Every structure is written in C-alpha cells, then in structure tokens.
Amino acid sequence: QMDMNVVMYPEITGPAKKSEQKTMEHGEHMDHGMMYNSNAMSDIVTLNYSMLRSPTSTALPPGPVTELRFELTGNMDRYVWAINNKTVSETDRILIHKGENVRVILYNNSMMRHPMHLHGHFFRVVNGQGDHAPLKNVLDIMPMETDTIEFLGTEEGDWFFHCHILYHMMSGMGRVFSYADAPAKPHLPLPKNAWRTFLREDKQWHFMGMSDFANNGIDGEAMLMSKRWTLEGEWRLGYTEMHGQEVETHFGRHLGKMQWWFINAGIDWRTRTHGEGPEENLFGQGNTKDSRSVGHIGFRWTLPMLAKLDARIDTDGRLRAQLMREDMPLTPHLRLDAMVNSDYEYMGALRYVFDKTWAFRTHYDSDMGFGVGVTLTY
C-alpha cells in the first residue's frame, strides 16, 4: 500500500526522483503484492510499520477467530468522526469471548490520520513479518490506508478502542469490546448507569454562532447541533424599513456516510419596503422576497468544493433554490463568501480573520447594499 508519509510530508520524505515518479505514475513493473516503498522514492529514510519485527514469536494460538471490519469515516465540516458510519453512542458494545482470537481490519476512508488505541491489550500488527509481527497498543493509520490487527482475548470486562487524537474520540470515533459472561464488577454496582454516563458525552448538543455588526445592519447565524441533528437560525436585521428584517429557522437531520445531505423544515419571515427587483422568481412564481411569512421543507446538499445547494418548497407552494459557498480561503487570514438564489438575491463578502473570535468584514448584499463591520464568532 502507499505510504502516505510521502504524500502528507514531502518536506520530510524528500521529493521523488523523476524516473521513480514516472514508474509510479504509469505503474510499470509494479507488483500489486508488493508494499509501496517510500524509502525507494526519497533521499531520506522514513520509518514505517513494515520495518518492525518482534524478536520472539507473537503467533496467536489455534482457535476460533472473530473478524471485524472497521471503516474510519468523518465529516470535517461538522467535525463528526465515526466507525462504520456510527459514533460510539449509536452502536452497542462488541461482544467477544475469553480465549478467542479477534482480527480487526481497519480502512481509513478519511483525509486525517487516526492513531487507533486499544485499552488493556497488545495486538499484533500484521505487517508481513509472519509469526514475528510486532506487538503494539496504538496503530497510526494514514489516510486511505488499510491495516490488520489481531489479539487474543485474555481479559474480562469492557475495553475501549478509540482514536487517540482525543477530539476525534470525543466526537464519536470509538468502540467498546466487551467480554461475554464476565463476572460482575464490585466497583461498579450500577453498570447500566455507568454505561449511560460513558455515552453521555457523545450525545451532547453543542452551540455555535456568528454575527456581523456592520454599518448597514446586523446579520448572523446560530446553531445547536448533535451528531445527526441541527437546529439553526439566521437573521438579517437592517437599521431602516427599506433594508428590512429577515429571520429563518431550520431543524433537520444530516444523512449519509459523509453527511452531505441535510433534510430540514423551518420558517421564513421577512419584511422590507425595498420596492425593487423582479416580480417573478426564477421559476416564474410571484417573488415574495420583500414580504414573506411561511413554513418550508427542503434539503441542503453539500457539493464539491463545499458549495451548498439549498432547495425548498414553502407552505404557499413557492419553490426556492440557493447556491452558497462560505469561508473560501484566499490567504491564511482572508476568506471569501458568495451567495445567489432563485429570488435574484445575491451577496459577496470578504473577511479578514484576526483570531478565532474576531474578524473584519466587508460585503455587498442585493437587499442591504454595501456594508463594513466586525464579525464575532463563538
């Protein structure tokens, strides 16, 4: 398999020579059974797990084998990390038996590395060394990499298996191996309560918000989110009747392995005396962008490049579509936002980010005009 150190850290591994790049690009003389050798493609020797060899045999004893397949996935936009598209609170414990061999095949289908750690056990890293496979309790799995670990069930009770990047663990990437028929634990007189306490952190909702305070109005959004559900509100509050006020809410569920779909319902209220703009929207229906009080149902689809397509139908039967891309990085501190929708509204904004809390923002909005202000993020 490809050693992702070459891809992720070229400044450390060194550039590949032209002849070696050509060989890898065209797949010439490449045996599919061979491991991808980063050291053959650089001037610097990098360490990897295939180099490790136990000085003594680590072969597991003969016996039944339980094989599990774990796909490591995540949504880096919402920061939810999962195994097989389920967080630790969305699945039950994995029952194993004392004396059985357990094999776990791990595929990292994300763009982050995940050092996976098993409590209470040392596992064999199957790395081509046969009976002398090295013993580890943490395995650092690179993006798009597949690894196999094995261990003998020798303990009792419950043992946590999780990503050792702790904020990945806290956002859901973990499982619990539980030995079947284990004796009661005297230090845990209420095991069900202890289990609920363990899962409580993974089930928590968290709040975030952002508001721009500009010379022509205040606009922002606030969100209350869990692993799958989101309640969000948006507002655009002008200082004059011409600029008006707008408020939208959405409550819904994120679907799919990567959570690219957000199915939601909410309300849309707005009023202004702008008096300009087309009388019909893009779909040939009456344009109510200046006066609206409706409920709606629809979806938001995250497209390539993290653009978001929002489509909905309201309680008056009117359709609305919107395409938006926020937080496009132009420089390490400069961000671009852009929006256009079927009501012929549009917006463009530039933000200079000072730190995680404050930013300077300038924007042009088809309804509120040009504005300059500061943005507060929580």
C-alpha positions as CSV (number, residue, x, y, z in Angstrom):
1,Q,0.0,0.0,0.0
2,M,1.0,3.6,-0.5
3,D,3.0,5.1,2.4
4,M,1.1,8.3,3.0
5,N,4.1,9.9,4.6
6,V,5.3,10.6,1.0
7,V,2.0,12.4,0.3
8,M,1.4,14.2,3.6
9,Y,5.0,15.2,4.4
10,P,7.1,15.7,1.3
11,E,9.2,18.2,3.1
12,I,10.4,15.3,5.4
13,T,10.5,12.3,3.0
14,G,12.0,14.4,0.2
15,P,10.9,14.6,-3.5
16,A,10.8,11.5,-5.6
17,K,13.2,11.3,-8.4
18,K,11.9,11.8,-11.9
19,S,12.5,8.3,-13.1
20,E,10.8,6.9,-10.0
21,Q,7.8,9.3,-10.4
22,K,7.4,8.0,-14.0
23,T,7.4,4.4,-12.8
24,M,4.8,5.1,-10.2
25,E,2.6,7.2,-12.5
26,H,2.4,4.5,-15.2
27,G,2.5,1.5,-12.9
28,E,5.4,0.0,-14.7
29,H,7.0,-3.2,-13.2
30,M,4.8,-2.7,-10.2
31,D,3.8,-5.9,-8.4
32,H,0.4,-5.5,-6.8
33,G,1.5,-7.8,-3.9
34,M,4.4,-5.5,-3.1
35,M,4.3,-2.8,-0.4
36,Y,4.7,0.8,-1.6
37,N,8.2,1.7,-0.6
38,S,8.6,5.4,0.4
39,N,12.3,5.0,1.0
40,A,12.9,3.9,-2.6
41,M,11.3,7.2,-3.7
42,S,13.2,9.6,-1.5
43,D,16.7,10.5,-0.3
44,I,15.6,10.3,3.4
45,V,14.8,7.1,5.2
46,T,11.4,7.2,6.9
47,L,10.3,4.6,9.5
48,N,7.2,2.6,8.9
49,Y,5.4,-0.3,10.5
50,S,6.7,-2.8,7.9
51,M,10.2,-2.4,9.4
52,L,9.2,-3.7,12.8
53,R,9.8,-7.3,13.7
54,S,9.3,-8.9,17.1
55,P,12.4,-10.8,18.4
56,T,10.1,-13.6,19.6
57,S,7.1,-15.3,18.1
58,T,3.8,-13.5,18.6
59,A,1.7,-16.0,16.8
60,L,-1.8,-16.5,18.2
61,P,-2.8,-19.9,19.5
62,P,-5.1,-22.1,17.3
63,G,-8.7,-21.4,17.9
64,P,-11.8,-19.6,16.6
65,V,-11.3,-16.2,15.0
66,T,-13.8,-13.3,15.1
67,E,-13.2,-11.0,12.2
68,L,-14.4,-7.4,12.3
69,R,-14.1,-4.7,9.6
70,F,-14.0,-1.1,10.6
71,E,-14.2,1.8,8.2
72,L,-13.0,5.1,9.7
73,T,-15.1,7.9,8.4
74,G,-15.8,11.5,9.3
75,N,-17.2,14.9,8.3
76,M,-14.5,17.5,8.8
77,D,-17.1,20.3,8.1
78,R,-19.3,19.4,11.1
79,Y,-16.5,17.6,12.9
80,V,-18.2,14.2,13.5
81,W,-15.9,11.1,13.4
82,A,-17.3,7.6,13.2
83,I,-16.6,3.9,12.7
84,N,-18.8,2.3,10.0
85,N,-20.8,5.5,10.0
86,K,-21.8,5.2,13.6
87,T,-20.4,7.0,16.6
88,V,-19.7,5.2,19.9
89,S,-23.2,6.1,21.3
90,E,-25.0,4.9,18.2
91,T,-23.9,1.3,18.5
92,D,-23.8,-1.4,21.2
93,R,-20.7,-3.0,22.7
94,I,-18.9,-5.6,20.6
95,L,-19.1,-9.0,22.4
96,I,-16.1,-11.2,22.4
97,H,-15.1,-14.3,24.4
98,K,-12.2,-15.0,26.6
99,G,-9.8,-17.4,24.7
100,E,-10.9,-16.4,21.2
101,N,-8.8,-14.7,18.6
102,V,-10.0,-11.3,17.3
103,R,-8.9,-9.9,13.9
104,V,-9.8,-6.3,13.1
105,I,-9.4,-5.0,9.5
106,L,-9.3,-1.2,9.5
107,Y,-9.7,1.1,6.5
108,N,-9.2,4.8,6.9
109,N,-11.6,6.4,4.5
110,S,-10.8,9.9,5.6
111,M,-8.2,12.6,4.9
112,M,-6.9,12.6,8.5
113,R,-4.6,10.1,10.2
114,H,-6.0,8.1,13.1
115,P,-3.8,6.6,15.8
116,M,-6.2,3.8,17.0
117,H,-5.6,2.6,20.6
118,L,-6.9,-0.5,22.3
119,H,-7.1,-0.4,26.1
120,G,-5.9,-3.4,28.1
121,H,-4.4,-5.4,25.3
122,F,-1.4,-5.6,23.0
123,F,-2.3,-6.5,19.4
124,R,-0.3,-7.9,16.5
125,V,0.2,-5.6,13.6
126,V,0.0,-7.8,10.5
127,N,2.9,-6.3,8.5
128,G,4.4,-9.2,6.5
129,Q,6.7,-10.5,9.3
130,G,4.7,-13.7,9.8
131,D,4.9,-15.2,13.3
132,H,7.1,-12.2,14.3
133,A,4.6,-9.5,13.8
134,P,5.2,-6.6,16.2
135,L,3.0,-6.0,19.3
136,K,1.5,-2.6,19.7
137,N,-1.3,-0.9,21.6
138,V,-1.6,2.1,19.2
139,L,-1.5,1.9,15.4
140,D,-1.3,5.1,13.4
141,I,-3.4,4.6,10.3
142,M,-2.8,7.0,7.4
143,P,-5.5,8.3,5.0
144,M,-6.8,5.7,2.5
145,E,-4.7,3.0,4.3
146,T,-5.9,-0.5,5.3
147,D,-4.3,-2.3,8.2
148,T,-5.0,-5.5,10.1
149,I,-4.5,-6.2,13.8
150,E,-5.0,-9.3,15.8
151,F,-5.2,-10.1,19.5
152,L,-6.1,-12.9,21.9
153,G,-9.0,-12.3,24.3
154,T,-7.3,-12.7,27.7
155,E,-9.1,-10.2,29.9
156,E,-12.5,-9.5,31.4
157,G,-15.0,-6.6,31.3
158,D,-15.1,-3.7,28.9
159,W,-12.2,-2.2,26.9
160,F,-12.3,1.0,24.9
161,F,-10.9,1.1,21.3
162,H,-10.7,4.6,20.0
163,C,-8.7,7.2,18.0
164,H,-6.0,8.7,20.2
165,I,-6.5,12.1,18.7
166,L,-8.7,12.9,21.7
167,Y,-11.0,15.3,20.0
168,H,-11.7,12.6,17.4
169,M,-12.5,10.2,20.2
170,M,-14.7,12.8,21.9
171,S,-16.7,13.4,18.7
172,G,-17.5,9.7,18.2
173,M,-14.6,7.6,16.8
174,G,-14.6,4.6,19.2
175,R,-16.0,1.2,20.0
176,V,-16.1,-0.9,23.2
177,F,-15.0,-4.5,23.3
178,S,-17.0,-6.4,26.0
179,Y,-16.2,-9.9,27.2
180,A,-19.3,-12.0,27.3
181,D,-20.2,-13.8,30.6
182,A,-17.7,-11.6,32.5
183,P,-18.2,-11.6,36.3
184,A,-19.8,-8.7,38.0
185,K,-17.6,-5.7,38.9
186,P,-17.8,-4.9,42.6
187,H,-16.6,-1.3,42.0
188,L,-19.5,-0.8,39.5
189,P,-22.6,-1.6,41.5
190,L,-24.8,0.0,38.8
191,P,-23.3,-1.0,35.5
192,K,-26.2,0.4,33.4
193,N,-25.8,3.8,35.0
194,A,-22.0,3.7,34.3
195,W,-22.6,2.8,30.7
196,R,-25.1,5.7,30.3
197,T,-22.6,8.1,31.9
198,F,-19.9,6.9,29.5
199,L,-22.1,7.6,26.5
200,R,-23.4,10.9,27.7
201,E,-20.5,13.0,26.4
202,D,-21.0,11.6,22.9
203,K,-24.7,12.5,23.0
204,Q,-24.2,16.1,24.0
205,W,-25.5,19.0,21.9
206,H,-23.2,22.0,21.4
207,F,-23.8,25.6,20.4
208,M,-22.0,27.9,18.0
209,G,-22.9,31.2,16.5
210,M,-21.6,34.1,14.4
211,S,-22.9,37.6,13.9
212,D,-21.7,40.5,11.8
213,F,-22.2,44.0,13.1
214,A,-22.0,46.4,10.1
215,N,-22.9,50.0,9.3
216,N,-26.0,48.8,7.3
217,G,-27.3,46.1,9.6
218,I,-26.7,43.0,11.6
219,D,-26.7,39.5,10.1
220,G,-25.6,36.2,11.5
221,E,-26.5,32.7,12.4
222,A,-26.6,30.4,15.5
223,M,-26.7,26.6,15.6
224,L,-27.4,23.9,18.2
225,M,-26.0,20.6,16.9
226,S,-25.7,17.0,17.8
227,K,-24.0,14.2,15.8
228,R,-27.0,13.9,13.4
229,W,-29.4,16.8,14.2
230,T,-29.1,20.5,13.8
231,L,-31.4,23.4,14.9
232,E,-30.2,26.7,13.3
233,G,-31.4,30.2,12.9
234,E,-30.3,33.0,10.5
235,W,-31.1,36.7,10.7
236,R,-30.5,39.9,8.7
237,L,-31.7,43.0,10.6
238,G,-31.5,46.3,8.8
239,Y,-31.5,49.6,10.5
240,T,-34.1,51.1,8.2
241,E,-37.5,49.9,6.9
242,M,-36.0,49.9,3.4
243,H,-33.4,47.4,4.5
244,G,-36.0,45.5,6.5
245,Q,-35.6,42.3,8.6
246,E,-35.3,38.6,7.8
247,V,-35.4,35.6,10.0
248,E,-35.1,31.9,9.0
249,T,-35.0,28.7,11.1
250,H,-34.2,25.2,10.1
251,F,-34.4,21.9,12.0
252,G,-33.4,18.7,10.4
253,R,-31.2,15.6,10.2
254,H,-27.9,15.0,8.4
255,L,-27.9,11.9,6.2
256,G,-25.3,9.8,4.5
257,K,-21.9,8.5,5.5
258,M,-20.3,11.9,4.9
259,Q,-23.4,13.8,6.0
260,W,-23.6,15.7,2.7
261,W,-27.4,15.8,2.9
262,F,-29.4,17.9,5.4
263,I,-33.1,17.3,5.3
264,N,-34.9,20.1,7.2
265,A,-38.0,22.1,7.8
266,G,-38.5,25.6,9.3
267,I,-40.0,29.0,8.9
268,D,-39.1,32.0,6.7
269,W,-40.2,35.5,7.8
270,R,-39.2,38.8,6.2
271,T,-40.4,42.3,5.6
272,R,-39.0,45.4,3.9
273,T,-40.1,48.3,1.8
274,H,-37.3,47.9,-0.8
275,G,-39.8,48.1,-3.7
276,E,-37.2,47.0,-6.3
277,G,-36.5,43.8,-8.1
278,P,-38.3,41.4,-10.5
279,E,-41.9,40.5,-9.8
280,E,-41.3,36.8,-10.5
281,N,-38.7,34.4,-9.3
282,L,-36.5,32.1,-11.4
283,F,-39.4,29.5,-11.5
284,G,-42.0,32.0,-12.8
285,Q,-43.8,32.3,-9.5
286,G,-44.6,35.5,-7.6
287,N,-41.4,36.9,-6.0
288,T,-42.0,37.4,-2.2
289,K,-38.5,38.2,-1.2
290,D,-39.7,41.5,0.4
291,S,-42.7,40.2,2.2
292,R,-42.9,36.6,3.4
293,S,-44.3,34.6,6.3
294,V,-44.2,30.9,5.5
295,G,-43.1,27.5,6.7
296,H,-40.9,25.4,4.4
297,I,-39.5,21.9,3.9
298,G,-36.4,21.0,1.8
299,F,-32.9,19.8,1.7
300,R,-29.3,21.2,1.7
301,W,-26.7,19.3,-0.4
302,T,-23.0,19.8,0.1
303,L,-21.4,19.8,-3.4
304,P,-17.8,19.5,-4.4
305,M,-15.6,22.4,-3.2
306,L,-18.0,22.6,-0.2
307,A,-20.6,24.7,-2.1
308,K,-24.1,24.2,-0.6
309,L,-27.2,23.9,-2.7
310,D,-30.4,24.7,-0.7
311,A,-33.8,23.7,-2.3
312,R,-37.1,24.1,-0.6
313,I,-40.9,24.4,-1.1
314,D,-42.9,26.7,1.2
315,T,-46.5,26.4,2.5
316,D,-47.7,28.7,-0.3
317,G,-46.3,26.3,-2.9
318,R,-43.4,28.5,-4.0
319,L,-40.0,27.0,-4.8
320,R,-36.7,28.4,-3.8
321,A,-33.1,27.4,-4.6
322,Q,-29.9,28.9,-3.3
323,L,-26.2,28.2,-4.0
324,M,-23.8,29.4,-1.4
325,R,-20.1,29.0,-0.6
326,E,-18.7,30.3,2.6
327,D,-15.2,30.6,4.1
328,M,-13.2,30.2,0.8
329,P,-9.6,30.7,1.8
330,L,-7.8,33.2,-0.3
331,T,-4.8,33.7,2.1
332,P,-4.2,32.4,5.6
333,H,-6.3,35.2,7.0
334,L,-8.6,36.3,4.1
335,R,-11.9,34.5,3.4
336,L,-14.5,34.9,0.7
337,D,-18.2,34.3,0.9
338,A,-20.7,34.2,-2.0
339,M,-24.4,33.5,-2.5
340,V,-27.0,33.6,-5.2
341,N,-30.6,32.4,-5.2
342,S,-33.7,32.0,-7.3
343,D,-35.3,35.2,-5.9
344,Y,-32.5,37.0,-7.7
345,E,-30.8,37.9,-4.5
346,Y,-27.0,37.8,-4.3
347,M,-24.2,38.5,-1.8
348,G,-20.4,38.7,-1.7
349,A,-18.2,39.3,1.3
350,L,-14.6,39.4,2.3
351,R,-13.5,38.7,5.9
352,Y,-10.1,39.2,7.4
353,V,-9.8,36.8,10.3
354,F,-7.8,38.2,13.3
355,D,-8.3,35.2,15.6
356,K,-10.9,32.5,16.4
357,T,-13.3,35.2,17.8
358,W,-12.9,38.4,15.8
359,A,-12.8,39.3,12.1
360,F,-13.1,42.4,9.9
361,R,-15.8,42.0,7.2
362,T,-16.9,44.0,4.2
363,H,-19.8,42.9,2.0
364,Y,-22.3,43.8,-0.7
365,D,-25.9,42.5,-0.4
366,S,-28.5,43.0,-3.1
367,D,-31.1,44.0,-0.5
368,M,-28.9,45.8,2.1
369,G,-26.2,47.3,-0.1
370,F,-22.6,47.8,0.8
371,G,-21.5,47.3,4.5
372,V,-18.4,47.3,6.6
373,G,-18.2,45.9,10.1
374,V,-16.8,43.4,12.5
375,T,-17.7,39.7,13.0
376,L,-18.0,37.9,16.3
377,T,-17.7,34.1,16.3
378,Y,-18.4,31.8,19.2
